[in-house]
């Protein structure tokens, strides 16, 4: 077992999206795990879906590293938190290696995260339709930022032995090690739809087969020993691992009448906070449940598709993101649970809903009855809404006092009408600034996905409201 500060680690990057990062990263995680190594899986950016495949491959929860949502200063501590007790860590990048938050330079890019983690990079290159030109491509990425160390290349979608020979000759001349060659293999493909890959929770058996195929392809086509050796060359990180209890105690309380000491619950009542899960609500950061637990709650997961009631003694409800539009008929048919959610909200208990949760709380989704907590209707749209957001709390809520600034992320193909309630949740800064979301009694509902590690007081405030509502 390795100290998390010196855990061997690799960042899997690519020149662009669609190059094969997920196949390589997931396959590598599974191949290392098959060797008996404890693998820590990570994903750069706000993506919720890839970490599900990572978790399946590594047998350990997949965690996100997002320098925009959490700030660059939290990337290494959150990594160290996830890597506790592991032998090696694999970090899948996002988009092209130098692509980050729009208009923010390198912020939230794979390159920035690699530098913050002092980790070597393996560049996955889609080699289809090129031969000698691959050397120029790799040279450009390797020389663009001298602080990013590209330790080797994995060539993907190689057509034949002759194609591989030409690619290797070009990269040998450029001095870049080839650490793997993967041939075209349709069996490792995973199905996609309007927001990317279909989550693991919706296709468990098929996902197991896909991950096994990825592992076999990577083990067959890559030099695992060379990749481990490269990972072991990562320099040690300074600073401590993130800890939810310490994060709560180090931030000022945001709820009047509480103090930082309230983060240690001791013998106090532990309210039950119900967390929506199952195939319809798969988008959640692991740190949210950890913060709720550290703040003194008992976090209990339930499935709105199958459970006819909320967990016993539910005092608060958190409904994250997912795909309620795919399961609208099933969610609507579960009338007992819809009524239970509406009754909980009407009682004034705290309810936090993000994106999919927002849709579920509306009167209807695509004409089908939902919980009716919000006087709004939701429908599918052809337009994709995607991007980071800089937001400010417009009013006091169960999550934050007015004026609290948080960063969020939007990713959906739905529309809620109206887009904001009489008391909105957030004011979104930037071009076309607007208000959005709903605050009503104990309800906070919004399209914005946020990462509570950036503002741990959110969890403490929510749990305190659970105790007092």
matplotlib code that plots the C-alpha trace (Angstrom):
import matplotlib.pyplot as plt

x = [0.0, 1.4, 1.1, -1.4, 1.1, 3.4, 0.9, 1.9, -0.4, -1.1, -3.2, -4.8, -5.2, -5.9, -5.7, -9.5, -12.7, -13.5, -9.9, -10.4, -9.6, -12.5, -11.6, -8.0, -8.5, -11.3, -9.4, -6.2, -8.0, -9.6, -6.3, -4.4, -7.1, -7.0, -3.3, -4.4, -3.6, -5.8, -6.7, -7.9, -10.1, -10.5, -12.1, -11.1, -14.1, -17.8, -18.7, -20.8, -21.1, -17.5, -16.8, -19.6, -17.6, -14.4, -16.0, -17.0, -13.5, -11.6, -14.1, -13.8, -15.8, -14.9, -14.1, -14.1, -11.3, -12.7, -10.5, -13.4, -16.1, -13.7, -10.8, -7.3, -6.3, -8.6, -7.5, -4.6, -6.3, -9.4, -7.1, -5.2, -8.5, -9.6, -6.2, -6.0, -5.0, -4.3, -1.4, -1.9, -4.2, -5.5, -7.0, -9.0, -8.8, -11.5, -11.9, -8.6, -5.6, -5.5, -9.2, -10.8, -13.4, -14.3, -12.4, -10.5, -7.2, -6.0, -8.5, -10.1, -8.1, -6.5, -3.1, -3.7, -4.8, -1.8, 0.4, -1.4, -1.0, 2.6, 1.6, 3.0, 0.6, -0.1, -1.5, -4.1, -4.0, -6.7, -4.3, -6.9, -6.3, -2.7, 0.8, 4.0, 1.9, 1.3, 4.8, 4.1, 0.8, 2.5, 5.5, 3.1, 1.3, 4.6, 6.2, 3.2, 3.6, 7.0, 5.5, 3.3, 5.3, 4.1, 5.6, 4.4, 1.7, -1.0, -2.1, -5.8, -7.8, -4.7, -5.8, -3.1, 0.4, 1.8, -0.1, 1.4, 4.9, 4.6, 3.3, 6.1, 8.8, 7.5, 7.3, 10.7, 12.2, 10.4, 11.7, 8.3, 7.8, 4.8, 3.3, 0.4, -1.3, -5.0, -6.8, -10.3, -12.6, -16.3, -17.0, -15.6, -18.0, -20.6, -24.0, -24.6, -27.7, -28.5, -26.1, -23.3, -22.7, -25.6, -24.8, -23.7, -26.8, -29.0, -27.1, -25.3, -24.8, -23.8, -21.5, -19.7, -19.1, -17.9, -15.5, -14.2, -13.6, -11.8, -9.6, -8.7, -7.9, -5.7, -3.9, -3.3, -2.2, -0.4, 2.8, 1.4, 4.8, 6.1, 2.9, 3.3, 6.9, 5.9, 3.2, 5.8, 7.9, 5.3, 6.7, 5.3, 2.5, 2.7, -0.2, -2.8, -5.7, -9.1, -11.2, -14.9, -14.9, -11.9, -13.4, -16.6, -14.7, -12.4, -15.1, -17.3, -20.9, -23.5, -26.6, -27.3, -27.0, -24.4, -20.7, -17.8, -17.9, -21.3, -19.5, -18.7, -22.1, -21.2, -24.4, -26.7, -29.6, -28.6, -31.4, -32.0, -31.2, -32.7, -30.5, -32.2, -30.4, -31.1, -31.1, -33.0, -30.8, -27.1, -25.4, -23.9, -20.5, -19.3, -18.1, -21.7, -22.8, -19.5, -20.1, -23.6, -22.4, -19.6, -22.2, -24.1, -26.7, -27.5, -27.4, -29.8, -30.1, -33.4, -34.7, -37.6, -38.3, -38.9, -39.5, -43.0, -42.0, -39.2, -36.8, -38.1, -37.8, -36.7, -35.9, -34.4, -34.1, -31.4, -32.2, -29.2, -28.9, -29.7, -32.2, -35.8, -36.8, -35.9, -37.9, -40.7, -43.5, -42.1, -41.5, -45.0, -46.5, -45.0, -47.7, -47.2, -43.6, -44.6, -47.1, -44.6, -42.1, -44.7, -45.8, -42.2, -41.7, -45.0, -44.0, -41.0, -38.3, -35.2, -35.2, -32.2, -32.7, -30.3, -31.2, -33.0, -34.2, -35.6, -37.6, -38.9, -40.3, -42.2, -45.9, -45.2, -42.4, -43.3, -47.0, -46.7, -47.4, -44.4, -44.3, -46.0, -43.8, -43.0, -45.5, -43.6, -43.6, -40.6, -40.1, -37.4, -35.7, -33.5, -31.1, -28.2, -27.4, -23.9, -21.2, -19.7, -21.6, -20.6, -23.6, -24.6, -27.4, -30.3, -32.0, -31.5, -32.2, -31.5, -28.2, -26.7, -27.5, -28.1, -24.9, -23.1, -21.0, -20.7, -19.6, -21.8, -22.2, -25.3, -25.7, -29.2, -31.6, -34.7, -36.6, -38.4, -41.2, -40.9, -37.2, -37.3, -39.7, -41.0, -37.9, -35.1, -32.3, -29.3, -28.3, -26.0, -23.2, -21.6, -23.1, -26.9, -27.0, -30.2, -31.9, -32.9, -34.2, -36.7, -36.6, -39.8, -40.0, -37.3, -37.0, -33.9, -34.3, -32.0, -30.4, -27.0, -24.8, -22.5, -19.7, -20.2, -16.5, -16.0, -18.4, -18.7, -21.0, -23.8, -23.9, -23.8, -26.5, -28.7, -28.3, -29.0, -32.2, -33.1, -32.7, -34.8, -37.6]
y = [0.0, 3.4, 6.7, 8.8, 11.6, 9.4, 7.0, 6.1, 7.9, 8.5, 11.0, 9.7, 12.6, 13.0, 15.6, 15.8, 14.2, 10.8, 9.7, 6.8, 8.2, 6.4, 3.0, 3.3, 4.7, 2.3, -0.7, 0.3, 0.5, -2.9, -4.4, -3.1, -4.3, -7.8, -7.9, -7.4, -3.7, -1.3, 1.2, 4.8, 6.0, 9.7, 11.9, 15.4, 17.8, 17.6, 14.4, 12.0, 9.1, 8.0, 7.6, 4.9, 2.9, 3.6, 2.3, -0.9, -1.3, -0.5, -1.7, 1.6, 4.8, 7.0, 10.6, 13.9, 16.4, 19.7, 22.8, 25.1, 23.8, 23.3, 25.6, 24.5, 24.4, 21.5, 19.2, 17.6, 17.3, 15.6, 13.3, 12.3, 11.7, 9.3, 7.6, 6.6, 2.9, 2.5, 1.2, 3.2, 6.0, 6.5, 9.9, 10.2, 13.6, 15.7, 16.9, 17.7, 18.0, 21.8, 22.4, 23.9, 26.3, 28.6, 31.9, 30.9, 29.8, 26.5, 26.4, 23.0, 21.5, 18.0, 19.8, 21.9, 18.9, 16.9, 19.8, 20.1, 16.4, 16.4, 13.4, 12.0, 12.0, 9.3, 10.7, 8.6, 9.3, 8.2, 7.0, 6.3, 8.1, 9.1, 7.6, 9.8, 12.9, 11.4, 12.5, 16.1, 15.9, 14.3, 16.7, 19.7, 18.4, 17.5, 20.9, 23.2, 23.4, 22.3, 21.8, 19.0, 15.8, 13.4, 10.1, 8.1, 7.5, 4.9, 4.5, 3.8, 2.5, 1.1, -0.6, -3.2, -4.4, -2.3, 0.8, 0.1, -0.2, 3.2, 4.9, 3.4, 4.5, 8.1, 8.2, 6.5, 9.3, 11.9, 10.2, 9.5, 6.0, 4.0, 2.3, 0.6, -0.1, -0.8, -2.1, -1.2, -3.2, -2.5, -4.8, -2.2, 0.5, 1.6, 3.0, 6.7, 9.0, 12.7, 13.4, 11.0, 7.4, 5.4, 5.2, 1.9, 1.8, 1.5, -1.4, -3.2, -6.6, -5.1, -2.6, -5.4, -7.0, -3.7, -3.1, -6.6, -6.1, -2.8, -4.5, -7.4, -5.0, -2.8, -5.8, -7.3, -4.1, -2.1, -2.5, -2.6, -2.8, 0.3, 2.1, 1.2, 2.3, 5.6, 6.0, 5.3, 8.2, 10.8, 13.2, 13.2, 15.8, 18.1, 18.9, 16.8, 14.8, 16.4, 15.2, 16.0, 16.5, 18.8, 20.7, 21.4, 22.5, 24.8, 26.8, 29.3, 28.2, 29.8, 29.1, 31.6, 30.0, 27.3, 27.3, 25.4, 23.0, 21.7, 19.7, 17.1, 15.6, 13.7, 12.4, 14.8, 13.5, 12.2, 13.1, 10.9, 12.5, 10.5, 10.5, 9.7, 7.0, 4.2, 4.3, 7.7, 9.6, 8.6, 12.0, 12.5, 13.4, 11.0, 13.9, 15.1, 12.0, 12.1, 15.8, 15.1, 12.2, 14.3, 17.0, 14.6, 13.1, 9.5, 9.4, 6.7, 6.0, 5.1, 4.5, 6.6, 4.0, 1.2, 2.5, 3.4, 5.6, 7.6, 6.0, 5.8, 9.0, 11.1, 14.6, 15.9, 15.0, 15.4, 14.7, 15.0, 14.7, 11.9, 11.0, 11.4, 12.2, 8.6, 7.2, 9.8, 7.1, 5.0, 7.9, 9.2, 5.8, 5.7, 7.9, 7.0, 8.2, 11.4, 12.1, 11.4, 13.8, 16.5, 16.0, 16.2, 19.5, 20.9, 20.2, 22.6, 19.9, 20.7, 19.5, 20.1, 19.3, 19.6, 19.3, 15.9, 16.7, 20.0, 18.2, 15.6, 18.3, 20.0, 19.6, 17.5, 16.3, 15.9, 15.9, 13.2, 14.1, 14.5, 15.6, 19.0, 20.7, 23.5, 25.4, 24.7, 22.3, 20.6, 19.2, 17.7, 20.1, 19.8, 22.4, 21.3, 23.6, 23.0, 24.9, 26.2, 28.9, 31.5, 31.9, 33.9, 32.9, 35.4, 34.6, 32.7, 29.0, 25.7, 25.5, 29.0, 32.6, 35.3, 36.5, 33.2, 32.7, 29.2, 27.8, 25.3, 23.4, 22.9, 19.9, 19.2, 19.0, 20.0, 23.3, 24.3, 26.9, 29.3, 29.1, 30.8, 31.1, 34.2, 33.6, 32.4, 30.2, 31.7, 34.8, 33.5, 35.9, 36.5, 37.4, 37.2, 37.2, 35.8, 34.4, 30.7, 28.0, 28.0, 28.7, 27.9, 27.0, 24.4, 23.6, 24.7, 23.5, 24.5, 23.3, 24.0, 21.1, 22.2, 20.5, 20.9, 20.3, 23.9, 25.2, 22.6, 24.9, 23.9, 20.4, 21.7, 24.2, 21.6, 19.1, 21.8, 22.6, 18.9, 19.0, 22.0, 21.7]
z = [0.0, -1.0, 0.7, -1.2, -1.7, -3.6, -5.2, -8.8, -11.2, -14.9, -16.7, -19.9, -22.4, -26.1, -28.8, -29.1, -27.9, -29.5, -29.6, -27.2, -23.7, -22.0, -23.6, -22.6, -19.1, -18.2, -19.8, -18.0, -14.6, -15.1, -16.3, -13.3, -11.0, -12.6, -11.5, -7.9, -7.7, -5.8, -8.4, -7.7, -10.7, -11.5, -14.2, -15.1, -15.3, -14.3, -16.2, -14.1, -16.6, -17.2, -13.4, -13.4, -15.8, -13.9, -10.7, -12.4, -13.7, -10.5, -7.9, -6.2, -6.4, -9.4, -8.4, -10.4, -10.4, -11.5, -11.2, -12.2, -9.8, -6.9, -7.6, -8.6, -4.9, -4.2, -7.1, -5.4, -1.9, -3.5, -5.5, -2.4, -0.6, -3.4, -3.7, 0.0, 0.2, -3.5, -5.4, -8.6, -9.9, -13.4, -14.3, -17.5, -19.1, -20.7, -24.3, -26.0, -23.6, -23.5, -23.7, -20.5, -19.4, -22.3, -22.1, -19.0, -20.5, -19.2, -16.3, -15.8, -18.7, -18.6, -18.9, -15.8, -13.8, -14.9, -13.7, -10.4, -9.8, -11.0, -13.1, -16.4, -19.3, -21.8, -25.0, -26.8, -30.5, -33.0, -35.7, -38.4, -41.7, -40.9, -40.7, -40.6, -39.7, -36.2, -35.3, -36.0, -34.0, -31.0, -31.2, -31.1, -28.0, -26.3, -26.9, -26.4, -22.6, -21.2, -17.7, -19.1, -19.3, -22.0, -21.2, -24.1, -26.7, -27.1, -30.7, -31.2, -34.2, -36.0, -39.2, -39.8, -39.1, -41.9, -40.5, -37.1, -38.5, -40.3, -37.1, -34.9, -37.4, -37.3, -33.5, -33.0, -35.1, -32.9, -29.7, -28.3, -26.7, -28.0, -24.9, -26.7, -30.0, -30.2, -33.2, -34.2, -31.9, -32.1, -29.1, -26.7, -27.9, -25.4, -26.5, -26.5, -26.6, -26.2, -23.3, -24.0, -22.9, -21.4, -17.6, -16.0, -13.8, -16.9, -18.5, -15.8, -17.4, -20.8, -19.1, -17.3, -20.7, -22.2, -19.4, -19.7, -23.4, -22.8, -20.2, -22.6, -25.4, -23.3, -21.7, -25.1, -26.8, -24.2, -22.3, -18.7, -17.1, -19.0, -18.0, -14.4, -14.5, -15.9, -13.2, -10.5, -11.8, -10.7, -8.1, -4.6, -3.8, -0.9, 1.4, 3.0, 1.6, 1.7, 4.6, 4.8, 8.6, 8.5, 5.5, 7.5, 10.6, 8.7, 7.0, 8.8, 9.4, 7.1, 9.1, 12.0, 15.3, 14.2, 14.6, 13.1, 16.0, 14.8, 12.2, 14.9, 15.6, 18.7, 20.4, 18.6, 16.5, 13.1, 10.7, 7.7, 4.4, 1.5, -1.7, -5.0, -6.9, -9.3, -13.1, -13.4, -11.0, -11.5, -11.4, -7.9, -6.6, -3.8, -1.7, -1.2, 0.7, 2.6, 3.6, 4.7, 6.8, 8.3, 9.1, 11.2, 8.8, 8.0, 4.2, 2.8, -1.0, -2.5, -6.1, -7.3, -10.0, -7.6, -4.0, -3.2, -0.2, 1.1, 3.6, 7.2, 9.2, 6.1, 7.3, 4.1, 0.4, -2.2, -5.8, -8.1, -11.9, -14.3, -17.0, -15.7, -19.3, -20.3, -17.4, -17.3, -17.6, -14.8, -12.5, -13.2, -12.6, -9.1, -7.7, -4.0, -4.1, -5.9, -3.3, -0.5, -2.1, -2.4, 1.2, 2.5, 0.6, 1.8, 5.4, 5.0, 5.1, 3.1, -0.5, -2.8, -6.4, -9.3, -13.0, -13.1, -9.6, -10.8, -13.6, -11.1, -8.8, -11.7, -12.3, -15.4, -17.7, -21.3, -20.4, -17.7, -14.0, -11.7, -8.1, -8.5, -5.9, -8.4, -10.4, -13.6, -16.6, -18.2, -21.7, -23.9, -26.3, -29.4, -28.0, -25.9, -22.9, -21.8, -20.0, -16.7, -14.8, -12.3, -10.0, -7.0, -4.6, -5.1, -1.8, 1.5, 1.1, 2.7, 0.9, 1.2, 2.3, -0.3, -1.8, -1.7, -4.8, -6.3, -9.6, -11.4, -14.6, -16.9, -19.1, -20.4, -23.4, -21.5, -20.9, -17.7, -18.1, -16.3, -15.9, -12.5, -9.6, -7.8, -5.6, -7.9, -6.8, -8.6, -10.5, -13.3, -14.3, -17.6, -21.1, -21.0, -17.2, -15.9, -12.8, -12.7, -10.4, -7.5, -3.8, -1.9, 1.8, 2.2, -1.5, -3.6, -7.2, -10.1, -13.3, -11.9, -10.8, -8.0, -6.1, -2.4, -1.6, -2.9, -0.3, 2.5, 4.5, 2.1, 3.7, 7.2, 6.6, 4.9, 7.8, 10.4, 8.6, 8.7, 12.5, 13.0, 10.3]

ax = plt.figure().add_subplot(projection="3d")
ax.plot(x, y, z, "-o")
ax.set_aspect("equal")
plt.show()
